[in-house]
Amino acid sequence: MEVRGVWAIGDALLGLTSWDSPLVQRDLERLFEAGDGEWYNQEFVYSVHCQMQAKMDSLLEDFEFVHGETYGKWQEAVKSPGGD
């Protein structure tokens, strides 16, 4: 499964986006806008996590649909190979 466009930094890590991209730079700034005693922004990381979870749920739905369509048609063909 491909998960693109959820997080600009993730796309940059995969080589899909330049590290110089304004979106990547914005996400890097957000990531390291941390409160006292913190080295990263936990709220930002949680929001990215939620976006990633929503994307994965959507991809799983798509996979289940495609698998059901393909497997269902294959199963029907196996049951009646002569078109009976």
Secondary structure by P-SEA (a helix, b strand, c coil): cccccccaaaaaaacccccccaaaaaaaaaaacccccccccaaaaaaaaaaaaaaaaaaaaaaaaaaaaaaaaaaaaaaccccc
